[in-house]
Amino acid sequence: MIISRTSLLFIVSFFKIGFISKKMPGTIASIFGMLLLFLIPKIANLVLFNVIVTFFIGCVACHLYIVKYKYESNKDPRYAVIDEICGIFTGAFIIYYFGLKSNFDIFINFLLFRFFDILKPFPIKNIETLMKHNSQTIGLGIMLDDVIAGIFASITQILIKSCF
């Protein structure tokens, strides 16, 4: 199976959204993911399907792109933003499951996701670093840190919501 560099780049940049901004590609992609959530039906199982699809496609595409084209010693390219989309969808799935489905809830989850994705508390920061040294797990590491940030964001949001 031969996948061109251009095709892989299209996938890892999530339809070239990763190239819209050189300074904040992750934030732009997260905003785009949030806007997608405003548009698609707020059904937990549908969002879970999107999480699974973006996760597996992202893992494979990131792995192939970085390993095959030897991108900067296995570093996560800034324009590779499919992981942000997956992280936003992960957080949405969890908050939907707990009944938080308003556009305001989605926006708060976006803010919390960006907080955890930028701050990268343990174990988020360590996941990608540990996996980038093994060429077999590069794609998984790129995707997994954002999935964990989405989980942290949604758990934080649910805990805050349950207190008020």
Protein Blocks (a to p, Z undefined) as FASTA:
>chain_A
ZZdfklmmmmmnogolmmmpmklmmlmmmmmmmmmmmmpccdfklmmmmmmmmmmmmmmm
mmmmmmmnopghhiacfklmklmmmmmmmmmmmmmmnopabfklmmmmmmmmmmmmmnop
afklmmmmmmmmpmklmmmmmmmmmmmmmmmmmmmmmmmmmmZZ
